[in-house]
Amino acid sequence: MDEILNLKSQISSSMDISGQHAGTATSKSQHQTKEQVDQQPIWKPSVLLIGTSNIRGINESKLSPSIDAIKEICFTLDKTNEYILGYNPQTPPAVVVLHILTNDLKTKTPQNCACELFALISTIQEKWCEVKCIISLATPRKDDMMHHTNGQIVNALIKQNFYGRHYTELKKFQLIEHNNMYYEGQANEDLLQNDLYHLNDKGVSFLASNIKQAVHQILNIPLPPTRRPRSQSRNRRGRGRGRGRGRGDSD
């Protein structure tokens, strides 16, 4: 009888140990599966942002959590065209954002700039037939009345051409007019550096916000919730023009 009881005890212990091993293996397998799921990359639409030095201060990784943004500085339309022709990613961008007008206005007429811009868009469409294009119009400036006026002229020409020629395909095109950068019809100096031409940190923030909204709209993606604004009673020092980021030899 003692031998039988001892044998039963051994069998019971062996079964308990086997059950523990099985449970541990199952738990580990479930844990590994969860880790594998967590590590799987989440697909996001790719957005190619090309522009002058005024976009240098934009942190493309923080532009929006809903997109995968890539930034490239190109000072002129010609340089942008060269970059587009040589850029061959594995997956074509879903959206191309162009902020590239101001430097060319120093050497070319507004009419030529508008024509070259639409020729560039045609090149982009031929390379990536499904891509959507966003044109960021020239931002206001107060350093030179002639350059500012040419910026207004090229903006008007682009809007006229855009709403006329591409009216049937507006789902693939969008304009950013930067109306919030003006104050009483003039450039808002609070958004400009001391040269009255380049954008300061606050101006770059406005530019990034305008681009973000346009990208979400053309992709039909809801904007993420905004943070609560800071109290208006806090110290308001630092307003006005600042040195800011993104200043270079060209805009």
Backbone bond lengths (Angstrom), bond angles and torsions (degrees), N, CA, C in turn:
res aa  C-N    CA-C-N  psi(-1)  N-CA   C-N-CA  omega(-1)  CA-C   N-CA-C  phi
1 M - - - 1.467 - - 1.542 110.77 -
2 D 1.372 114.91 -40.24 1.469 117.93 178.59 1.523 111.39 -61.98
3 E 1.349 115.58 -39.52 1.471 119.50 179.96 1.530 110.77 -65.03
4 I 1.325 117.33 -38.60 1.473 120.83 179.74 1.521 110.57 -65.65
5 L 1.344 116.22 -44.26 1.461 119.65 179.28 1.521 111.56 -63.31
6 N 1.329 116.35 -40.36 1.460 120.81 178.89 1.521 110.98 -63.91
7 L 1.329 117.43 -40.15 1.469 122.06 178.64 1.519 110.65 -64.49
8 K 1.351 117.24 -42.53 1.467 120.76 178.12 1.523 111.04 -61.80
9 S 1.326 116.24 -40.95 1.467 120.75 -179.90 1.529 111.05 -62.45
10 Q 1.351 117.09 -41.86 1.463 121.52 179.24 1.528 111.26 -64.06
11 I 1.335 114.65 -42.53 1.475 119.01 179.59 1.516 110.63 -63.66
12 S 1.349 116.58 -43.19 1.469 120.57 -179.85 1.531 111.22 -62.33
13 S 1.362 116.30 -43.55 1.479 120.01 179.03 1.512 111.24 -63.01
14 S 1.323 116.16 -41.09 1.464 120.63 179.92 1.514 111.35 -62.92
15 M 1.335 117.22 -39.28 1.470 121.41 179.55 1.521 110.96 -67.73
16 D 1.365 117.23 -38.93 1.470 120.60 178.95 1.520 111.14 -63.21
17 I 1.372 116.29 -43.69 1.463 120.40 -179.97 1.523 110.73 -64.04
18 S 1.342 117.79 -41.35 1.468 122.01 178.95 1.522 110.57 -62.77
19 G 1.360 114.77 -40.44 1.461 118.29 179.55 1.512 112.02 -65.54
20 Q 1.350 116.11 -38.93 1.461 119.78 178.69 1.523 110.83 -63.92
21 H 1.333 116.88 -43.67 1.462 121.19 178.64 1.518 110.85 -61.47
22 A 1.321 116.56 -42.02 1.469 120.70 -179.48 1.518 110.38 -65.02
23 G 1.357 115.98 -42.79 1.461 119.66 179.45 1.511 111.87 -64.31
24 T 1.351 116.61 -41.86 1.462 121.07 178.34 1.521 110.87 -62.51
25 A 1.348 116.50 -43.00 1.468 120.98 179.53 1.519 110.97 -63.51
26 T 1.354 116.54 -40.33 1.463 119.95 179.47 1.520 110.90 -65.75
27 S 1.357 115.67 -44.04 1.466 120.18 179.27 1.519 110.98 -62.12
28 K 1.350 116.67 -42.57 1.463 120.77 -179.89 1.517 110.09 -65.25
29 S 1.345 116.27 -39.96 1.464 119.89 179.40 1.518 110.81 -63.68
30 Q 1.352 116.65 -42.11 1.459 120.34 178.45 1.518 110.94 -65.35
31 H 1.349 116.29 -39.36 1.464 121.06 179.57 1.530 110.48 -64.51
32 Q 1.329 117.36 -43.43 1.458 121.20 178.93 1.523 110.82 -64.04
33 T 1.315 116.45 -39.52 1.457 119.74 179.84 1.519 110.47 -63.06
34 K 1.352 117.21 -42.19 1.460 120.88 178.60 1.523 110.57 -63.66
35 E 1.353 116.38 -42.01 1.466 119.31 178.61 1.518 111.16 -62.67
36 Q 1.330 116.27 -40.63 1.459 119.94 179.49 1.521 110.68 -63.47
37 V 1.332 117.11 -39.00 1.467 120.70 178.65 1.525 110.06 -66.39
38 D 1.351 116.11 -42.76 1.461 119.99 -179.50 1.516 111.94 -63.86
39 Q 1.347 116.72 -32.14 1.456 120.76 -176.62 1.526 113.05 -82.61
40 Q 1.313 117.70 -12.12 1.455 119.76 179.84 1.525 109.98 -67.01
41 P 1.349 118.21 128.16 1.473 120.58 -178.40 1.526 111.64 -66.29
42 I 1.330 115.48 141.83 1.461 121.07 176.94 1.524 108.32 -92.19
43 W 1.312 117.54 125.84 1.467 120.92 -177.87 1.519 110.18 -70.18
44 K 1.320 114.76 134.22 1.453 121.52 175.39 1.522 108.43 -131.70
45 P 1.345 117.86 144.40 1.464 119.21 177.19 1.529 110.82 -63.68
46 S 1.324 115.20 139.07 1.465 120.88 -179.18 1.526 110.35 -87.24
47 V 1.325 116.24 133.01 1.462 122.25 179.77 1.526 108.57 -122.39
48 L 1.313 116.46 120.91 1.463 122.12 178.90 1.522 108.50 -98.16
49 L 1.331 116.19 114.25 1.465 122.72 -179.05 1.521 108.58 -104.35
50 I 1.332 116.53 115.45 1.463 122.27 -179.88 1.520 108.56 -118.40
51 G 1.340 116.65 131.58 1.448 117.58 -179.22 1.512 113.45 -168.53
52 T 1.316 114.30 178.87 1.451 122.60 177.95 1.528 109.10 -76.90
53 S 1.327 116.34 -174.05 1.461 119.76 -175.54 1.525 113.06 -65.06
54 N 1.314 118.73 -11.99 1.461 120.34 176.83 1.525 112.44 -66.86
55 I 1.342 118.25 -17.09 1.466 119.96 176.48 1.518 111.57 -95.15
56 R 1.351 116.77 -2.03 1.467 119.42 -176.50 1.526 111.63 -59.94
57 G 1.326 116.66 -35.51 1.458 120.32 -178.41 1.518 114.15 -77.49
58 I 1.326 118.05 -6.50 1.469 120.91 178.37 1.521 109.38 -77.54
59 N 1.316 117.09 125.17 1.464 121.95 174.88 1.525 107.68 -85.83
60 E 1.331 115.47 100.68 1.467 119.46 -174.16 1.523 112.69 -63.01
61 S 1.345 117.46 -28.33 1.465 119.82 -179.89 1.522 112.07 -70.71
62 K 1.356 116.77 -18.90 1.461 120.80 -179.89 1.529 112.16 -112.44
63 L 1.332 116.78 9.45 1.456 119.27 -178.58 1.525 111.00 -61.41
64 S 1.326 116.19 -43.12 1.466 121.45 176.41 1.514 108.82 -164.15
65 P 1.343 118.35 136.67 1.469 120.34 177.68 1.526 113.13 -71.50
66 S 1.331 116.89 -8.41 1.467 121.02 -175.99 1.525 113.38 -91.88
67 I 1.345 117.51 -5.98 1.462 120.53 -175.47 1.525 110.09 -132.76
68 D 1.312 114.89 164.26 1.462 122.32 173.04 1.526 106.73 -111.53
69 A 1.324 117.03 97.95 1.466 121.92 -172.75 1.522 111.74 -93.70
70 I 1.323 115.39 140.43 1.456 123.65 176.02 1.526 107.19 -123.95
71 K 1.335 117.25 130.07 1.466 121.39 -175.94 1.524 110.42 -112.81
72 E 1.318 115.60 138.67 1.467 121.29 176.91 1.527 108.78 -139.10
73 I 1.334 116.45 128.50 1.456 121.42 178.04 1.525 109.25 -88.10
74 C 1.312 116.70 120.15 1.468 123.10 174.77 1.525 106.95 -133.69
75 F 1.320 117.19 122.49 1.454 120.30 -171.19 1.530 113.85 -79.88
76 T 1.340 117.99 -21.73 1.471 120.20 -175.80 1.523 110.85 -137.01
77 L 1.322 114.53 168.85 1.467 120.49 175.68 1.522 111.16 -63.38
78 D 1.338 116.90 -40.13 1.467 120.37 -179.70 1.529 110.74 -63.08
79 K 1.346 116.97 -44.13 1.456 120.18 179.05 1.525 111.30 -64.88
80 T 1.314 116.06 -35.98 1.462 119.79 177.68 1.516 111.06 -65.26
81 N 1.332 116.57 -41.25 1.463 120.85 178.71 1.532 110.68 -62.17
82 E 1.342 116.45 -42.46 1.468 120.46 177.71 1.529 110.85 -62.11
83 Y 1.311 116.12 -42.32 1.459 119.54 -178.82 1.529 111.05 -64.95
84 I 1.313 117.37 -44.49 1.468 121.29 179.95 1.528 110.72 -59.78
85 L 1.319 116.97 -44.70 1.463 121.04 -178.20 1.522 111.45 -64.21
86 G 1.330 117.12 -31.40 1.455 120.04 -177.94 1.510 115.03 -96.57
87 Y 1.340 117.78 -2.41 1.459 121.93 -177.32 1.522 109.74 -92.32
88 N 1.334 116.63 115.82 1.463 121.07 -175.80 1.528 110.91 -132.72
89 P 1.324 117.72 75.39 1.467 120.30 178.84 1.531 110.77 -72.97
90 Q 1.325 116.25 160.35 1.462 120.10 177.90 1.527 111.15 -61.19
91 T 1.329 115.89 -39.95 1.467 121.03 177.60 1.518 108.92 -116.83
92 P 1.338 119.12 123.82 1.463 121.13 -179.85 1.527 111.09 -60.35
93 P 1.315 117.80 148.50 1.466 119.70 178.08 1.523 111.16 -65.98
94 A 1.317 115.68 148.31 1.464 119.82 175.99 1.524 110.32 -78.45
95 V 1.342 115.97 -31.89 1.462 121.60 -177.92 1.529 109.13 -139.74
96 V 1.340 115.81 139.02 1.464 121.62 170.39 1.523 107.56 -115.91
97 V 1.333 116.51 124.07 1.461 122.21 178.17 1.528 107.95 -106.61
98 L 1.332 117.20 127.69 1.464 122.49 -177.81 1.521 110.40 -115.66
99 H 1.335 115.94 120.84 1.465 121.35 174.27 1.538 106.59 -129.00
100 I 1.336 116.91 77.69 1.471 119.92 -163.55 1.528 113.80 -138.92
101 L 1.314 119.97 24.35 1.462 119.83 -170.75 1.526 115.11 -92.69
102 T 1.322 118.31 -33.92 1.465 120.11 -163.40 1.528 114.51 -63.43
103 N 1.330 118.47 -40.61 1.462 119.18 -176.76 1.524 112.62 -67.29
104 D 1.327 116.94 -38.99 1.465 120.01 -178.60 1.521 111.77 -65.89
105 L 1.321 117.52 -25.78 1.462 120.51 -179.63 1.528 112.33 -67.94
106 K 1.325 117.54 -13.53 1.461 120.71 177.49 1.527 111.77 -76.57
107 T 1.332 116.69 -24.50 1.464 120.44 -175.18 1.526 113.95 -123.52
108 K 1.333 117.00 -11.50 1.470 120.67 -176.64 1.523 109.52 -127.51
109 T 1.307 116.00 157.17 1.459 120.38 177.92 1.525 109.73 -74.16
110 P 1.328 117.43 156.30 1.468 119.55 176.40 1.531 111.97 -57.02
111 Q 1.336 117.29 -35.53 1.462 120.94 179.88 1.531 110.76 -63.39
112 N 1.346 116.55 -44.63 1.464 119.95 179.13 1.525 111.26 -65.54
113 C 1.317 116.69 -40.02 1.474 120.17 179.53 1.524 110.77 -62.09
114 A 1.322 116.78 -43.81 1.463 120.62 -179.94 1.530 110.73 -63.05
115 C 1.334 116.69 -44.11 1.469 120.82 179.80 1.529 111.03 -62.94
116 E 1.338 116.43 -44.34 1.463 119.85 -179.01 1.528 111.34 -67.50
117 L 1.306 116.99 -33.07 1.458 119.92 178.30 1.527 111.12 -64.54
118 F 1.322 116.93 -46.05 1.465 119.51 179.87 1.525 111.78 -69.88
119 A 1.335 117.21 -29.88 1.466 119.80 173.62 1.527 110.01 -65.82
120 L 1.332 116.43 -38.30 1.463 120.90 177.05 1.523 110.78 -64.00
121 I 1.312 116.95 -41.49 1.468 120.45 178.58 1.525 110.52 -62.88
122 S 1.331 117.27 -38.39 1.468 120.76 176.76 1.529 110.62 -62.51
123 T 1.334 116.16 -39.66 1.473 120.23 177.43 1.527 110.57 -62.80
124 I 1.317 116.33 -42.59 1.465 120.84 179.28 1.526 110.32 -63.07
125 Q 1.317 116.91 -41.88 1.467 120.82 -179.83 1.526 111.88 -66.94
126 E 1.311 116.15 -37.56 1.466 119.27 178.82 1.521 110.70 -66.28
127 K 1.333 116.98 -34.79 1.464 120.56 -179.03 1.520 111.44 -77.90
128 W 1.320 117.29 -42.29 1.464 122.11 -179.71 1.532 107.83 -128.84
129 C 1.318 116.54 95.77 1.469 120.98 -170.35 1.525 113.18 -65.54
130 E 1.335 118.37 -24.92 1.459 120.79 -177.23 1.530 113.34 -95.56
131 V 1.312 117.48 -0.74 1.462 120.41 -173.41 1.530 111.11 -70.19
132 K 1.332 115.19 148.17 1.464 121.68 173.29 1.531 107.98 -104.11
133 C 1.326 116.68 144.45 1.465 121.39 -176.21 1.527 111.22 -118.89
134 I 1.314 115.09 135.58 1.461 121.82 174.77 1.521 107.97 -119.97
135 I 1.337 116.30 125.81 1.460 121.84 178.44 1.518 108.28 -103.04
136 S 1.323 115.60 116.37 1.456 120.98 175.30 1.526 107.62 -90.92
137 L 1.326 115.91 113.36 1.464 120.43 -175.66 1.529 110.70 -68.87
138 A 1.339 114.80 165.99 1.463 120.56 -178.22 1.519 110.25 -60.94
139 T 1.322 116.28 132.11 1.462 120.90 178.35 1.532 109.74 -80.28
140 P 1.338 117.81 154.24 1.470 120.61 -176.20 1.525 112.17 -68.66
141 R 1.321 115.70 155.89 1.459 122.55 178.67 1.522 109.30 -146.97
142 K 1.334 116.53 160.31 1.461 120.07 -178.36 1.533 112.42 -131.77
143 D 1.327 117.25 14.71 1.455 119.61 -178.20 1.519 112.76 -82.10
144 D 1.336 116.37 -31.87 1.460 120.84 -175.02 1.523 108.27 -147.55
145 M 1.327 116.84 121.42 1.459 120.66 -176.27 1.519 111.56 -63.83
146 M 1.348 117.96 -35.27 1.462 120.20 -179.76 1.522 110.57 -66.39
147 H 1.340 117.50 -45.61 1.464 120.02 178.98 1.528 110.67 -64.14
148 H 1.334 116.62 -39.65 1.464 119.93 178.70 1.535 110.42 -63.16
149 T 1.346 116.03 -43.49 1.462 120.30 -179.67 1.524 110.79 -64.41
150 N 1.337 116.83 -42.44 1.463 119.99 178.01 1.529 110.76 -62.36
151 G 1.333 115.87 -34.94 1.456 118.90 176.42 1.518 111.80 -63.97
152 Q 1.320 117.00 -40.44 1.462 120.54 177.47 1.524 111.52 -66.77
153 I 1.338 115.99 -37.10 1.470 120.24 -179.97 1.527 110.63 -66.78
154 V 1.347 116.49 -47.38 1.464 118.51 -178.74 1.527 110.69 -65.48
155 N 1.328 117.39 -35.26 1.467 119.78 176.25 1.521 111.23 -61.82
156 A 1.350 116.04 -42.07 1.474 120.43 179.44 1.526 110.86 -66.14
157 L 1.328 116.91 -41.00 1.468 120.29 179.43 1.526 111.26 -64.34
158 I 1.314 116.08 -41.16 1.462 119.65 179.99 1.527 110.62 -65.84
159 K 1.320 117.14 -43.19 1.467 119.90 178.85 1.523 110.92 -63.44
160 Q 1.341 116.77 -41.44 1.464 120.62 178.83 1.525 110.88 -62.82
161 N 1.335 116.44 -45.81 1.463 121.30 179.94 1.517 111.07 -68.40
162 F 1.313 115.63 -41.34 1.462 121.61 -177.40 1.525 111.69 -61.61
163 Y 1.327 116.23 -52.93 1.460 119.35 -176.37 1.517 112.32 -74.62
164 G 1.334 117.23 -15.76 1.453 119.90 177.00 1.516 112.47 -89.04
165 R 1.337 115.89 -63.61 1.461 120.75 -173.82 1.518 112.97 -69.70
166 H 1.333 118.25 -38.79 1.455 121.06 -172.63 1.527 113.25 -105.18
167 Y 1.322 116.67 19.56 1.466 118.64 -174.54 1.518 112.51 -59.42
168 T 1.345 117.70 -35.26 1.464 120.46 -176.98 1.524 112.38 -76.32
169 E 1.344 118.46 -9.84 1.456 120.84 -177.96 1.533 111.41 -124.06
170 L 1.308 116.88 34.74 1.458 119.76 -175.39 1.526 112.69 -64.51
171 K 1.332 118.30 -18.73 1.451 120.06 177.88 1.524 111.31 -67.32
172 K 1.335 116.64 -19.94 1.460 120.82 -179.27 1.526 112.01 -103.17
173 F 1.328 117.80 -1.12 1.461 121.70 -178.57 1.522 110.11 -134.36
174 Q 1.322 114.06 151.20 1.459 118.42 177.00 1.523 109.33 -156.12
175 L 1.325 115.54 147.45 1.459 121.92 177.08 1.521 109.74 -110.73
176 I 1.335 115.37 147.08 1.458 121.68 170.62 1.522 106.64 -116.29
177 E 1.332 117.47 117.08 1.461 121.33 -173.05 1.526 113.93 -96.87
178 H 1.319 119.68 -12.21 1.467 123.80 176.12 1.535 112.57 55.43
179 N 1.313 116.37 40.61 1.466 119.87 179.06 1.527 112.54 -63.07
180 N 1.325 116.98 -25.31 1.464 120.07 -178.51 1.535 112.51 -77.06
181 M 1.323 116.90 0.74 1.468 120.48 177.02 1.530 112.20 -96.77
182 Y 1.321 115.98 5.43 1.464 120.44 179.14 1.528 109.70 -109.90
183 Y 1.318 115.07 153.04 1.460 120.91 174.01 1.527 107.56 -134.76
184 E 1.324 114.30 114.57 1.473 121.21 -176.83 1.529 111.55 54.95
185 G 1.323 114.77 41.69 1.464 120.83 175.66 1.509 115.38 82.63
186 Q 1.326 118.06 -4.03 1.461 121.94 -179.61 1.534 109.68 -116.95
187 A 1.332 114.37 161.43 1.463 118.77 178.24 1.528 110.39 -59.40
188 N 1.312 116.47 135.01 1.452 122.31 178.79 1.527 108.83 -78.87
189 E 1.339 116.39 109.35 1.461 120.70 -176.35 1.524 112.55 -64.19
190 D 1.323 117.78 -21.90 1.464 120.96 178.76 1.523 112.17 -64.60
191 L 1.336 116.65 -15.25 1.460 120.94 -177.64 1.523 112.84 -102.95
192 L 1.341 116.61 1.05 1.459 120.79 -174.63 1.523 111.68 -113.34
193 Q 1.322 114.96 152.96 1.455 120.34 172.87 1.529 109.25 -74.29
194 N 1.313 115.94 179.16 1.465 120.38 -177.50 1.529 113.09 -63.02
195 D 1.338 117.00 -21.82 1.473 119.12 177.97 1.528 111.62 -77.86
196 L 1.337 117.24 -3.63 1.471 123.55 179.71 1.528 112.59 59.70
197 Y 1.317 115.65 25.92 1.461 121.10 -175.49 1.539 110.45 -133.26
198 H 1.337 116.76 -58.57 1.456 120.27 178.44 1.533 110.27 -76.60
199 L 1.303 115.67 151.94 1.457 121.07 177.65 1.521 110.42 -79.37
200 N 1.340 116.64 139.74 1.455 119.71 172.34 1.525 109.29 -85.26
201 D 1.331 116.84 -172.45 1.469 119.85 -177.14 1.528 111.83 -56.71
202 K 1.323 115.60 -43.02 1.465 119.67 -179.29 1.527 110.34 -66.02
203 G 1.334 116.59 -40.60 1.466 119.95 178.28 1.516 111.85 -64.56
204 V 1.343 116.59 -40.44 1.462 120.62 177.17 1.522 110.14 -62.52
205 S 1.329 116.32 -38.01 1.465 120.27 178.07 1.530 110.74 -62.62
206 F 1.339 117.17 -41.68 1.462 120.66 176.48 1.521 110.61 -62.74
207 L 1.334 116.66 -44.40 1.465 121.10 -179.84 1.522 110.68 -61.13
208 A 1.333 117.01 -46.47 1.464 121.05 -179.98 1.525 111.28 -62.02
209 S 1.332 116.53 -40.79 1.465 120.37 179.54 1.526 110.98 -64.19
210 N 1.341 117.31 -42.39 1.465 120.70 178.99 1.524 111.26 -63.69
211 I 1.339 116.47 -41.21 1.465 120.72 178.72 1.523 110.20 -65.76
212 K 1.316 116.63 -43.74 1.468 121.36 -179.85 1.528 110.85 -58.33
213 Q 1.320 117.05 -46.90 1.459 120.46 -179.55 1.524 111.50 -62.37
214 A 1.333 116.43 -41.18 1.466 119.83 -179.45 1.524 111.39 -66.31
215 V 1.327 117.19 -39.86 1.468 121.34 179.45 1.526 110.20 -63.67
216 H 1.315 116.67 -46.08 1.471 119.84 179.56 1.531 110.83 -63.32
217 Q 1.319 116.07 -37.37 1.460 119.07 -178.88 1.525 111.85 -68.20
218 I 1.337 117.29 -44.64 1.461 119.16 -176.68 1.524 111.57 -71.53
219 L 1.352 116.67 -26.91 1.462 120.99 176.98 1.525 112.35 -89.81
220 N 1.341 116.29 -5.06 1.466 122.23 -178.76 1.525 111.06 57.42
221 I 1.341 114.67 46.12 1.462 121.74 177.59 1.527 108.11 -112.83
222 P 1.320 118.52 128.47 1.479 119.73 179.11 1.526 110.74 -60.45
223 L 1.315 115.96 142.39 1.456 120.39 176.40 1.522 110.23 -70.04
224 P 1.333 118.12 142.29 1.473 119.58 176.82 1.518 110.11 -66.52
225 P 1.322 117.95 156.12 1.482 120.45 -179.77 1.521 110.68 -60.73
226 T 1.313 115.99 141.36 1.461 121.21 -179.10 1.516 110.16 -86.63
227 R 1.335 115.21 153.54 1.455 119.97 177.36 1.524 110.16 -73.65
228 R 1.318 115.12 154.12 1.462 119.65 177.96 1.519 109.37 -66.65
229 P 1.333 117.85 134.80 1.468 119.45 -179.49 1.515 111.82 -65.46
230 R 1.340 115.00 149.69 1.452 119.66 178.00 1.528 110.73 -69.13
231 S 1.312 115.10 157.17 1.457 119.98 -179.84 1.515 110.69 -61.95
232 Q 1.326 116.82 135.54 1.450 121.42 -179.72 1.522 111.93 -69.79
233 S 1.337 117.63 -13.32 1.460 120.20 -177.49 1.522 112.45 -85.01
234 R 1.354 117.29 -4.05 1.447 119.63 -178.49 1.525 110.62 -72.04
235 N 1.316 114.81 166.52 1.458 120.75 179.67 1.517 109.94 -56.24
236 R 1.310 117.56 126.60 1.460 121.71 -175.26 1.521 111.17 -106.35
237 R 1.333 116.94 21.59 1.457 118.67 177.14 1.519 110.11 -66.58
238 G 1.337 116.43 153.71 1.453 120.02 178.03 1.501 113.55 98.39
239 R 1.345 116.73 -2.51 1.460 118.57 177.57 1.512 109.50 -72.22
240 G 1.302 115.30 160.91 1.466 119.77 179.07 1.507 110.54 96.21
241 R 1.319 115.47 -165.45 1.446 120.22 -174.38 1.517 110.21 -72.35
242 G 1.304 114.86 143.05 1.458 121.33 176.95 1.503 109.95 -138.22
243 R 1.314 115.06 170.40 1.454 118.50 -179.39 1.513 110.51 -68.23
244 G 1.346 115.79 -41.08 1.457 119.74 173.79 1.511 112.17 65.96
245 R 1.341 113.79 -172.74 1.449 121.58 179.47 1.507 109.76 -114.67
246 G 1.303 114.92 166.34 1.458 120.40 169.98 1.503 113.46 88.10
247 R 1.346 118.61 8.78 1.444 118.90 179.89 1.513 110.03 -79.68
248 G 1.294 116.38 133.81 1.452 121.34 178.86 1.502 110.11 -141.12
249 D 1.315 116.88 -170.40 1.449 120.58 178.94 1.520 111.57 -67.53
250 S 1.342 115.23 -29.37 1.464 121.09 176.21 1.502 108.27 -126.04
251 D 1.352 116.35 166.95 1.468 119.66 -178.62 1.517 109.47 -74.92
